[in-house]
Amino acid sequence: MTTSQGIKLDDNTRKRLKALADKKQRSSHWIMKTAIEDYLKREELYEREKEEDMKAYEEYLETGYAIDNELVMGWLKELSSGKNTPWQKYSGD
């Protein structure tokens, strides 16, 4: 199901939207709909990642478990030298 949703635009924004729609040979409606969909995807991903980060941080606060910086740097050095060493093999996890 689709419904209409009104949006108020100032004259300059409306002119820019029309000009872009003309250049792309699309309707202003298509431009707005695509922009909203892209924005929602990006922001939803950001919120999911933020939630995952907060869970990881809360786990760290509860357990105190963290990965040693020297271990990570050694693994990254191997990767940068062309060795494709999986993290699990390097860390013993």
Steps between C-alpha positions, in 0.01 A plus 500: 500500500623847422379832632574860419713710732531874459827685537554875504801624304633852467514645150875446459480132600204445269691659208807286571286188519330581169834574330648172618191306400516656154870412462436142605182478294314393812211644693550710812300230678753234395793715621336560840395137544849374410665752732276398790558129439877551484493709818295239685732215397808696609351609833356156579842346439659764722253424780558122471877550515465738795289241683761230431776732623309574819447127563872436449587788734259375766655152469843656546379684812360175641793272415798732461601293196688697238739403222860598562621779270839335438326180389280691257794703366699180441209347311455817291871503421470143367201601287683803360796282405273286284434212740130429514501367856150460644457678835403177679828332403703800611326565830431144605129580542 
